[in-house]
Structure formats: C-alpha cells, structure tokens
Amino acid sequence: MNFKSFTILFPLACARSSLGFHPPARPFGTNLASPAGAQGPSGRVSTASGRAPHPAYQGSRNGLAAPCSVLQASFSTTGMWNRGNAYGKGDFRFYKSFDEWMSPFTADKDAYPELFSLPSGVYEVILNKPLGIVFEEIEIGKGVFVQDLVEDGNAKDDGTVQIGDELIGITAVKVSGAKWERRMLPATTFDFDTVVGAIMSNEDKWGCADVVLQFKRPGECDEEKVKTHLEFFEPPVDTPWKQG
C-alpha cells in the first residue's frame, strides 16, 4: 500500500493535469483550509430527496458518450457533451448540482427513476473554499478518502462529510481557447495533484462560488451502482476535457 496524506492547506502551484484543468496561480503557503480572518458560509447539501444521506467510455458516438450499460443504452443523453464551436454552450456547460444536471432529462424520469437519484450510500455536498478536508490517497490510482476534517472548517461545520468517506466526483473547470466549462468528473482514480488542480480550478472568475463534491460511504453503497452512476460524468475522448 502506498499512502500519501495531504490536507488542502498549502498547495503548491499545479501543472496542467491530464484532464486539462486550468488551476489558478496561487502563492505558496496560501491557506485553503482555515484562512485568517474569515470563514465562508457552510456548504449546502444536494441530493435527489433534498436531504443529506445518513452516515454512511467506451469511445464516443455522434458526439456523445457511448452507453456503458444496458440501462444507459436506452437513455438519451443528447447534448450532454460539447465539442468544437459548441464547447462552453448549452444546458450542461456549468455543473451546479446533481438535481439541476438531470433536469433536462425530465421526459425520461418515469422510465428510469433510478437514474434521477444518487445511489444509496452516495451523497453530494456543495462547499465554499477553503474546504477544510484532509485527504489521503487510498493507493496509487485508487483515489482519495477523507482522513480528517479541519476544526471550524467548512466541511466540519457543514456536518455532512465524515472521516473515511471516499471522493468519487468533483467539479473542475476546463478552459479551451476563449471558452470554458465546469463539469462534475469521476474522481475514483485521481491522485493528489489532480484533486488539488480540480479544487483550485473552481475560481470566482469562472462564476464558481463553491466546489461540488460527491462521496461514497464504504459499507453503505453498491459498488456497481456507483460505477454506473459515474459513467454519466466520464468525458468522451474527443472532447476538450480529454485533449489536454
């Protein structure tokens, strides 16, 4: 096991990651967890029910992510991913919350109700920076989990995130030319640099007043359902998100 602990306290300047985030230039020693003088509002929780859960590509086709399951093969995702002149436009250019993201698909809700709620044991939390979360790598290529929460930090004050929860998704901003988008991205294979780059890319200048994170609670989730859930957020290889 190769463990690597880190807290979002003193990030170094991050190079452009393989997903092409646009992390801002930040001086060394900038405190992302507990800055002197001010603490932003506590985070907000967004789930299909409106309540916080209890503790707990396969290539592309016609510009869309190819379905990765029988269920998704029948579910229309027209317009979800933009490329070329369409990049930075449309309903899906800026991720705010899971409920808002799924709202254009209301015609499919009755046929596929399970796709319109987060899987059991999975929750989404919307937090202002600094997050106040201490992450630790599970192992190389296996993502990160919550090792600790900073006292009086946003995550601790919000009360949703718990020690041991594993990060499965996070919003990030990708700039392509003069256009940009903010998307929820699967984070189950993210390393330290990619997680920090994603957090830092949620800047005010892109209209980001917060960072949206999705976590799973080990022992309370179905891993296959979590995997299917994340397939909706995996960028196709021919989009700017995968082209550096």
NORZIPE-V348071 format. One record per backbone hydrogen bond with DSSP energy under -0.5 kcal/mol. CO is the residue of the C=O (numbers start at 0). NH is the residue of the N-H. Records with the same first field share a line. If there is no record, write none. Layout:
CO=NH, NH
This chain:
0=2
3=136
5=134
6=8, 9
8=31
16=19
19=174
26=29
29=31
31=129
34=37
40=127
43=125
45=123
46=49
56=58
58=65
60=63
63=60
68=72
69=73
70=73
71=74
73=75
76=79
82=85
83=86
85=88
89=92
92=181
96=100
97=101
98=102
99=102
100=103
101=104
102=105
104=107
105=108
107=111
111=114
112=115
113=116
118=121
119=221
120=216
122=214
123=45
124=126, 212
125=43
126=210
129=153
130=154
131=149
132=7, 134
133=146, 147
134=5
135=144
136=3
138=141
142=137, 138
143=166
144=135, 146
145=163
147=133
149=152
152=156
153=42, 157
154=158
161=164
164=145
165=215
167=186, 187
168=213
169=184
171=182
172=21
173=180
175=178
178=175
180=173
181=94
182=171, 184
184=169
186=189
190=194
191=195
192=196
193=197
194=198
195=199
196=200
197=201
198=201
199=23
200=202
202=205, 207
203=206
206=208
210=126, 212
211=170
212=124
213=167, 168
214=122
215=165, 217
216=219
220=222
221=225
222=226
223=227
224=228
225=229
226=230
227=231
228=231
229=232
230=233
232=234
235=238
238=241
239=242
